[in-house]
Amino acid sequence: MYVSVELLGADRRPLRTIRKNEALGYGDYPAQRGIPVSLTNLDAAGLYQVDVGATLVSGGNATLRFRLLQGGT
């Protein structure tokens, strides 16, 4: 499994890459179980795009994409 994180601009296009296809390296990923993903270095307030992907045992890939709004302090 891997994770990518990008900070998005007002136009929803990537401004800065935080993580790029970074392997989680947890070992086994049993089906129907949650997988914790630590999202660090989100130090700027704004909208982030997160991609979590996996290479499937049966072949092929699967990716989940979501957006996260990080507030300022």
C-alpha distance (Angstrom), angle and dihedral (degrees) to the residues before:
residue distance angle dihedral
M1 . . .
Y2 3.76 . .
V3 3.80 139.5 .
S4 3.80 133.1 -149.4
V5 3.82 125.5 -172.2
E6 3.81 128.3 -171.5
L7 3.79 131.9 179.3
L8 3.82 108.8 -129.8
G9 3.79 127.6 -144.9
A10 3.80 127.7 -134.2
D11 3.83 88.1 -85.8
R12 3.87 89.6 55.0
R13 3.82 91.8 -113.4
P14 3.83 120.7 128.6
L15 3.82 114.2 -87.6
R16 3.80 99.6 173.3
T17 3.80 136.0 6.0
I18 3.81 112.9 -131.4
R19 3.83 98.0 175.7
K20 3.81 128.3 5.0
N21 3.82 120.3 -159.3
E22 3.81 90.7 -37.3
A23 3.81 112.8 179.3
L24 3.80 115.2 -123.8
G25 3.80 91.6 -149.7
Y26 3.81 97.0 -160.5
G27 3.81 95.2 137.7
D28 3.81 112.5 -134.8
Y29 3.80 122.1 33.8
P30 3.82 107.2 -165.5
A31 3.80 116.8 -154.5
Q32 3.80 117.9 -104.2
R33 3.83 92.5 22.2
G34 3.78 128.9 113.5
I35 3.79 118.3 -113.5
P36 3.82 117.9 -150.3
V37 3.79 114.2 -134.6
S38 3.80 118.3 -169.7
L39 3.79 112.6 -144.3
T40 3.79 107.0 -159.4
N41 3.81 132.7 168.0
L42 3.80 94.2 40.5
D43 3.79 88.6 136.6
A44 3.81 98.0 142.8
A45 3.79 121.4 74.4
G46 3.77 110.9 -118.3
L47 3.78 147.5 79.6
Y48 3.80 118.5 -45.2
Q49 3.79 129.6 -167.5
V50 3.80 115.0 -144.1
D51 3.82 124.6 -166.4
V52 3.80 119.5 -169.8
G53 3.78 113.0 -173.5
A54 3.77 140.1 177.4
T55 3.76 139.3 -169.3
L56 3.81 106.7 -128.7
V57 3.80 122.8 -130.9
S58 3.80 88.5 -132.1
G59 3.81 90.2 54.1
G60 3.77 131.9 -92.5
N61 3.78 130.9 60.3
A62 3.78 138.1 -87.6
T63 3.81 126.4 -157.7
L64 3.79 131.9 -172.3
R65 3.81 115.4 -159.5
F66 3.78 124.7 -168.7
R67 3.78 139.1 156.7
L68 3.76 126.3 -124.2
L69 3.80 126.4 -161.0
Q70 3.80 111.6 -145.4
G71 3.79 113.7 -161.9
G72 3.78 125.3 -145.8
T73 3.78 127.4 -117.9
